[in-house]
Amino acid sequence: MESNILIVAAGLFIGTVGTLIGAGGGFILVPLLLIFYPELSPELVTAISIAVVSVNAISGTFAYARSGRIDYRAGITFALYTIPGSILGVLTVKYIPQQLFNTIFGVLLLVLAAYLFYKNRNPILTAKPVQKQGYRQHTLTDNKGMTYTYSYNPLYGNLVSIVVGYISPLLGIGGGIIHVPAMVNWLKFPVHVATATSHFILAVMATVSVIVHAISGTYDNEGTVQMILLLALGVVPGAQLGALLSHKIKSNVIIQSLAICMILVGIRILVKAF
C-alpha cells in the first residue's frame, strides 16, 4: 500500500514538472525506474515511461488548450514528422543491452543538463520576427490577452521533430526536453508558446508509441499495467497543476533547477552502470 502511494506521488511530481516545462516527464520517470526497478528491461522501462508521458501530455494539452497558447499549425506539422521515428524507436529499443542503455541515458542527461543550464543562465528574451523567405510568421493571442508575434523556419522544425520522434520512444523520455529548448533557442518560439505546443506534439507522438508497444505485446504483463495506472492517477492532476503554474514561475528558474537535478541523476545512473 505504501509503495502504491509513493508511485502515485511520483506521478503527481512527474505530471507537474513535466507539464510546467512542456517535457512530458519521461526524463524524470526513466531515471527513477532505472534506479528503483533495475530488473526491468530497457524495452519495458521505455514502454512504461512513454505510456505515462502520453497520459501527461494529453492531460496537459487540454489545460494548455484552455489557455490558448498552442500553435496548432506548427504543432500538427511537427507531430506528423515525429510519427515515423516514433515507430522506428519502439521497434529498435528491444535490441539495446541494459548497460548500454543506462550509459546512453546517463550521458544524455548530463549533456542536456549542461546545455539547459548554459542557455538559461539569464531570462529568455523573445526574438523579433524574422522577415526572410521560408520563415513562417505567426501571431497568437492567449486567453489572458497576451499577444505573441514570432517567426520560425518550418524546415528546421521538421528536422528536429524527426530526430525527437526517434529518440523519444527509444529512451522513453517523451522528447519535450529536447523539443522545448530547440523551439525556444533555435526556432525562436516564445517560451510559453513552445511549452504548450511541445505538449500538444507529445500527446500525438507518445500515443503513437504506446499503440506500437501495445501491438507488440509489451503491456501484456499485469504488473506493468498496474504501475502505469498508479502513475497516471498522479500524472493527470499534476499536469493540470503544471499548466496552471506555467505562467507564474520564471522559465529560467525552472529549467536551471531541473538541470541541476538532471546532473545528479545522470551521475547516479552512470555510477550504477559501471
C-alpha positions as CSV (number, residue, x, y, z in Angstrom):
1,M,0.0,0.0,0.0
2,E,2.8,2.4,0.9
3,S,4.7,1.7,-2.3
4,N,1.5,2.4,-4.3
5,I,1.1,5.8,-2.6
6,L,4.7,6.6,-3.4
7,I,4.1,5.7,-7.1
8,V,1.1,8.0,-7.2
9,A,3.1,10.7,-5.6
10,A,5.9,10.2,-8.1
11,G,3.2,10.6,-10.9
12,L,2.0,13.8,-9.4
13,F,5.5,15.2,-9.4
14,I,6.2,14.0,-12.9
15,G,3.0,15.4,-14.2
16,T,3.5,18.8,-12.6
17,V,7.2,19.3,-13.6
18,G,6.8,17.7,-17.0
19,T,3.9,19.9,-18.0
20,L,5.5,23.0,-16.4
21,I,8.3,22.9,-18.9
22,G,6.5,21.0,-21.7
23,A,8.7,18.0,-21.5
24,G,6.2,15.2,-20.7
25,G,8.1,14.0,-17.6
26,G,9.7,10.9,-19.1
27,F,13.2,12.2,-18.4
28,I,12.2,12.1,-14.7
29,L,10.4,8.8,-14.7
30,V,13.1,6.8,-16.6
31,P,15.9,7.5,-14.1
32,L,13.5,6.6,-11.3
33,L,12.7,3.3,-12.9
34,L,16.4,2.6,-13.7
35,I,17.3,3.2,-10.0
36,F,14.4,1.6,-8.2
37,Y,13.5,-1.2,-10.6
38,P,16.8,-2.4,-12.1
39,E,15.3,-5.7,-13.1
40,L,13.2,-4.1,-15.8
41,S,14.4,-4.4,-19.3
42,P,15.1,-1.2,-21.4
43,E,12.0,-2.0,-23.5
44,L,9.8,-2.3,-20.5
45,V,11.2,0.9,-18.9
46,T,10.6,2.9,-22.0
47,A,7.2,1.4,-22.6
48,I,6.0,2.3,-19.1
49,S,7.5,5.8,-19.4
50,I,6.1,6.6,-22.8
51,A,2.6,5.5,-21.6
52,V,2.9,7.9,-18.7
53,V,4.2,10.6,-21.0
54,S,1.1,10.1,-23.2
55,V,-1.3,10.4,-20.3
56,N,0.6,13.5,-19.1
57,A,0.7,15.1,-22.5
58,I,-3.0,14.5,-23.2
59,S,-4.0,16.0,-19.8
60,G,-1.6,18.9,-20.1
61,T,-2.7,19.6,-23.7
62,F,-6.3,20.1,-22.6
63,A,-5.1,22.6,-19.9
64,Y,-2.9,24.4,-22.4
65,A,-5.7,24.5,-25.0
66,R,-7.9,26.4,-22.5
67,S,-5.0,28.9,-22.0
68,G,-4.9,29.5,-25.8
69,R,-1.1,29.1,-26.1
70,I,-0.9,26.2,-28.5
71,D,0.3,27.0,-32.1
72,Y,-1.8,24.3,-33.7
73,R,-0.4,24.8,-37.2
74,A,3.2,24.3,-36.1
75,G,2.1,21.6,-33.7
76,I,0.3,19.4,-36.2
77,T,3.1,19.7,-38.7
78,F,5.8,18.8,-36.2
79,A,3.8,16.0,-34.7
80,L,3.3,14.3,-38.1
81,Y,7.1,14.4,-38.7
82,T,7.7,12.6,-35.3
83,I,5.5,9.6,-36.2
84,P,7.9,7.6,-38.4
85,G,10.7,8.0,-35.9
86,S,8.3,7.0,-33.0
87,I,7.5,3.7,-34.7
88,L,11.2,3.0,-35.5
89,G,12.3,3.9,-32.0
90,V,9.8,1.4,-30.4
91,L,10.9,-1.4,-32.7
92,T,14.7,-0.9,-32.1
93,V,14.8,-0.4,-28.3
94,K,14.5,-4.1,-27.6
95,Y,17.9,-4.6,-29.2
96,I,19.8,-2.3,-26.8
97,P,21.6,-4.1,-23.9
98,Q,20.8,-2.9,-20.3
99,Q,24.3,-1.5,-19.5
100,L,24.5,0.4,-22.8
101,F,21.0,1.8,-22.3
102,N,21.9,3.1,-18.9
103,T,25.2,4.6,-20.2
104,I,23.5,6.3,-23.1
105,F,20.7,7.7,-20.9
106,G,23.2,8.9,-18.2
107,V,25.3,10.7,-20.7
108,L,22.2,12.2,-22.4
109,L,21.0,13.6,-19.1
110,L,24.4,15.2,-18.4
111,V,24.6,16.7,-21.9
112,L,21.1,18.1,-21.8
113,A,21.6,19.4,-18.3
114,A,24.8,21.2,-19.2
115,Y,23.1,22.7,-22.3
116,L,20.0,23.9,-20.5
117,F,22.0,25.3,-17.6
118,Y,24.2,27.2,-20.0
119,K,21.5,28.5,-22.3
120,N,19.2,29.6,-19.5
121,R,21.5,31.5,-17.1
122,N,19.5,34.6,-18.0
123,P,15.8,35.1,-18.6
124,I,14.9,34.1,-22.2
125,L,14.0,37.1,-24.4
126,T,11.6,36.6,-27.2
127,A,13.3,37.2,-30.6
128,K,11.9,39.6,-33.1
129,P,10.1,38.1,-36.1
130,V,12.5,37.3,-39.0
131,Q,11.3,38.6,-42.4
132,K,13.0,36.0,-44.6
133,Q,11.9,33.7,-47.3
134,G,11.0,30.3,-45.9
135,Y,10.1,31.7,-42.5
136,R,6.5,31.4,-41.3
137,Q,5.1,34.4,-39.5
138,H,2.5,33.9,-36.7
139,T,0.7,36.0,-34.2
140,L,-1.1,34.3,-31.3
141,T,-3.2,35.8,-28.5
142,D,-3.8,33.7,-25.4
143,N,-6.9,33.7,-23.2
144,K,-5.3,36.3,-20.9
145,G,-4.9,38.8,-23.7
146,M,-1.1,38.3,-24.1
147,T,-0.1,38.6,-27.7
148,Y,2.9,36.7,-29.1
149,T,4.4,37.6,-32.5
150,Y,7.1,35.4,-33.9
151,S,8.5,33.7,-36.9
152,Y,10.2,30.3,-37.4
153,N,11.7,28.1,-40.2
154,P,9.4,25.1,-40.6
155,L,12.1,23.1,-42.3
156,Y,14.3,23.3,-39.1
157,G,11.3,22.4,-37.0
158,N,10.5,19.3,-39.2
159,L,14.2,18.1,-38.9
160,V,14.1,18.5,-35.1
161,S,10.8,16.6,-35.0
162,I,12.2,13.7,-36.9
163,V,15.1,13.3,-34.5
164,V,12.9,13.8,-31.4
165,G,10.4,11.2,-32.8
166,Y,13.1,8.6,-32.9
167,I,14.9,9.4,-29.6
168,S,11.6,9.7,-27.6
169,P,10.4,6.1,-27.6
170,L,14.0,4.8,-27.8
171,L,14.8,6.3,-24.4
172,G,11.3,6.8,-23.1
173,I,11.9,10.5,-22.4
174,G,8.9,12.0,-24.3
175,G,11.2,14.3,-26.3
176,G,10.0,17.6,-24.9
177,I,13.2,18.0,-23.0
178,I,14.8,18.4,-26.5
179,H,11.9,19.9,-28.3
180,V,11.3,22.8,-26.0
181,P,14.9,24.1,-25.9
182,A,15.1,23.7,-29.7
183,M,11.9,25.6,-30.3
184,V,12.9,28.4,-27.9
185,N,16.7,28.7,-28.8
186,W,16.8,27.6,-32.4
187,L,13.3,28.2,-33.8
188,K,12.8,31.3,-31.6
189,F,9.3,30.5,-30.3
190,P,8.2,32.4,-27.2
191,V,8.9,30.1,-24.3
192,H,5.2,29.8,-23.2
193,V,4.1,29.0,-26.7
194,A,6.9,26.5,-27.1
195,T,6.0,24.8,-23.9
196,A,2.3,24.5,-24.8
197,T,2.9,23.4,-28.4
198,S,5.5,20.9,-27.3
199,H,2.9,19.3,-25.1
200,F,0.5,19.0,-28.0
201,I,3.2,17.4,-30.1
202,L,4.0,15.0,-27.3
203,A,0.4,13.9,-27.0
204,V,0.4,12.7,-30.6
205,M,3.9,11.3,-30.6
206,A,3.6,9.4,-27.3
207,T,0.2,8.0,-28.2
208,V,1.6,6.5,-31.4
209,S,4.4,4.9,-29.5
210,V,2.0,3.4,-27.0
211,I,-0.1,1.9,-29.7
212,V,3.0,0.3,-31.3
213,H,4.1,-1.1,-27.9
214,A,0.6,-2.4,-27.3
215,I,0.5,-4.2,-30.7
216,S,4.0,-5.6,-29.9
217,G,2.7,-7.1,-26.6
218,T,4.9,-5.0,-24.3
219,Y,2.0,-4.2,-21.9
220,D,0.8,-7.8,-21.6
221,N,2.2,-8.1,-18.0
222,E,-0.4,-7.2,-15.3
223,G,2.1,-5.6,-13.1
224,T,3.2,-3.2,-15.9
225,V,-0.4,-2.1,-16.4
226,Q,-0.9,-1.6,-12.7
227,M,2.2,0.6,-12.4
228,I,1.1,2.7,-15.4
229,L,-2.4,3.2,-13.9
230,L,-1.0,4.2,-10.5
231,L,1.4,6.7,-12.1
232,A,-1.5,8.1,-14.2
233,L,-3.5,8.7,-11.1
234,G,-0.9,11.3,-10.1
235,V,0.1,12.5,-13.5
236,V,-3.4,13.7,-14.6
237,P,-3.9,16.2,-11.7
238,G,-0.2,17.0,-11.8
239,A,-0.4,18.0,-15.5
240,Q,-3.3,20.4,-14.7
241,L,-1.3,21.9,-11.8
242,G,1.8,22.3,-14.0
243,A,-0.1,24.1,-16.7
244,L,-1.6,26.4,-14.1
245,L,1.8,27.3,-12.7
246,S,3.5,27.7,-16.1
247,H,2.8,31.4,-16.4
248,K,3.5,32.2,-12.7
249,I,7.1,30.9,-12.4
250,K,10.1,32.3,-14.3
251,S,11.1,29.7,-17.0
252,N,14.8,30.2,-16.5
253,V,14.5,29.4,-12.7
254,I,12.6,26.2,-13.5
255,I,15.0,25.0,-16.2
256,Q,18.1,25.7,-14.1
257,S,16.8,23.9,-11.1
258,L,15.8,21.0,-13.3
259,A,19.3,20.9,-14.9
260,I,20.9,20.5,-11.5
261,C,18.6,17.6,-10.7
262,M,19.4,16.0,-14.1
263,I,23.2,16.2,-13.4
264,L,22.8,14.5,-10.1
265,V,20.6,11.7,-11.5
266,G,22.8,11.3,-14.6
267,I,25.8,10.8,-12.4
268,R,23.9,8.3,-10.2
269,I,22.9,6.2,-13.3
270,L,26.4,6.2,-14.8
271,V,27.9,5.1,-11.4
272,K,25.4,2.3,-11.3
273,A,26.0,1.3,-14.9
274,F,29.7,0.7,-14.2
